[in-house]
Amino acid sequence: MISVRTSTHSETVDQQPRCLFEEGVPVQVRDTALNLLDQWRFLPGEHGIRLSILPGGANNINLILEHGDKKWALKIREPDASFAGTSVTAAIEAQSVAASIGLAPAVIATCLPEGHFMSEFVEGETLRPQHIREPSMARRIVDALKRLHAHHFPPRKFDIFDDLRGFIAGAAKLGGSYPTSFAALWEIAQRFETTLVAADAPVGFGHNDLVPQNFIACSDGVKMVDFDYAGEALVAIDLASVTSQAEMSDDETMAFLRLYDPDLDESQIARVQVLRFVNALREVAWAAMAEPFMAAKTTLLDGWSYRSHADVNIRLAEVLIRENPADQLASKAGLVRAGALF
């Protein structure tokens, strides 16, 4: 893997004719991409490198690089990527670890401290909620998650409540707006935090941001992308995230959790329900923070918007807490049986 640290002196980027940009790639993004390719000595002397926008990556700007029949993905960070509560160095390291066990695209070149990096381009289908709900796909995803969670990732500890607090603070700073019910639901979430902190539930290497578009179904299995929030965390966070963001019904959720742990018990179910609720609020707060900062800069997946994402998630949180009294959920979620997998 090539690693480059930005030089301390200013360099003039030659607008090399060997690189052809898709219409719509901003000039600043083109300059950054050309500078990176020059630093990395990427395909020196070659012509006909094509660069186009890769939809998705709502915290960053992503490009596809093509040369002949080969493809790569280039992630370009915002100048202040920390606004999203991420550690760019930990994110790159996490993807590299996941790639080493066949669960992510391999990282090819990096630029620190900015956090720009290039990885292999994985051919496959970017998943949407309906795909994840299919029983055959759910089994493939569970298999991938169990492989990931079996590892540990000491460089970063992930706390979903701290992450949510960070998004709330960011939204306040940037002038983001929330659905009217958010404040009352956040108060309930803080009561759940006390319960989960006291519980000794299993932890492992978590992705911690499993919206459907972060899964790619490939010929050799399911891979994950966007490891910005990856770190040592409660295993149940990933299970809560994938089941809620795929909009699974209760029956679909139970089937998914039993695939992960055949000895599923009421406390595990309650723990996932609590974290589904918290994760839904986290997605709402993230959208409130990200929309004023990134909406005009990123190319989003068809049919997806920050506002629709917030609306879906606030409804998830409202329905969940209406159908599951908070006190009952908390009393069950705090119990962890010996041998529980999450």
Secondary structure, 3 states (H helix, E strand, C coil): CEEEECCCCCCCCCCCCCEEECCCCCHHHHHHHHHHHHHHCCCCCCCCEEEEECCCCCCCEEEEEEECCEEEEEEECCCCHHHHCCCHHHHHHHHHHHHHCCCCCCEEEEEECCCEEEEECCCCEECCHHHHCCHHHHHHHHHHHHHHHCCCCCCCECCHHHHHHHHHHHHHHHCCCCCCCHHHHHHHHHHHHHHHHHCCCCEEEECCCCCHHHEEEECCEEEECCCCCCEEEEHHHHHHHHHHHCCCCHHHHHHHHHHHCCCCCHHHHHHHHHHHHHHHHHHHHHHHHHHHHHCCCCCCCCCCCHHHHHHHHHHHHHHHHHHCCHHHHHHHHCCCCCCCCC
